[in-house]
């Protein structure tokens, strides 16, 4: 496939993505207040705002995050098609890639919302006292939840990234095995960055699944690329 065709394909993908994202965000905006109520399930307190535009901007952000979650399968489909066109992957590989990317992404999102965030929010609010009562701004809360949910979803795609790198010949499966010790360090850093609290327990909630995903990526890469 020529470079020009690749650029045209990417251009079409970007245009379709922007249009789909914009339309979905507009539709979701109607339900943004209800989504906010669901997002604060584990907060057990009311949110506050400190600017005239903060409530509206927060609802727009909720619409954007929700639209990204809704369109994740579509983006995965377009990405699998792009990989097939650019690198010549087989149809069965593209289908497996598509289904796996959707499952892994939403596994990360659900794991974050139902496991990591409840522990993290509870841990952080424990630092309050009679003298220091928590007043949480709606804008910062939306940023907090949205960032971690999308971050977990993307990070859980690690095995697929590793598989694509080996399938395209960028690296070999042995490369990931050889540098496993460095991967452990990177996993620890990513876990520290993506978990809402600095305690070891919450870092382990992110670090252990991430390392298991790394090992899964090595195993599948070796099965697909036997030496």
RATAQUI-V56866 format. One line per field, one symbol per residue. ss: DSSP state (A for helix, B for strand, O for the rest). phi: phi as a letter, one per 30 degrees, with the letter a starting at -180 (. if undefined). psi: psi as a letter, one per 30 degrees, with the letter a starting at -180 (. if undefined). A space follows every 50 residues. Layout:
ss: ???
phi: ???
psi: ???
//
This chain:
ss: OOAAAAAAAAAAAAAAAAAAAAAAAAAAAOOAAAAAAAAAAAOOOOOBOO OOOAAAAAAAAAAAAAAAAAAAAAAAAAAAAAAAAAAOOOAAAAAAAAAA AAAAAAAAAAAAAAAAAAAAAAAAAOOOOOOOOOOOBAAAAAAAAAAAAA AAAAAOOAAAAAAAAAAOOOOOAAAAAAOAAAAAAAAAAAAAAAOOOOOA AAAAAAAAAAAAAAAAAAAAAAAAOOO
phi: .dddddddddddddddddddddddddddedcedddddddcecdhadcbbb adcedddddddddddddddddeddddddddddddddciddedddddeddd dddddddddddddccddeddddddddddaddbcdbcdddddddddddddd ddeddddeedddddddddidbcedddddcdddddddeddddddcddbddd dddddcddddddddddddddddddbdd
psi: kleeeeeeeeeeeeeeeeeeeeeeeeefeegeeeeeeeegegehlllllg lefeeeeeeeeeeeeeeeeefeeeeeeeeeeeeeeefhlleeeeeeeeee eeeeefeeeeeeefdeeeeeeeeeffflaefjkkjkkeeeeeeeeeeeee eeeeefgeeeeeeeeeefgellefeeeeheeeeeeeeeeeeeefkflgle eeeeeeeeeeeeeeeeeeeeeeefik.
//
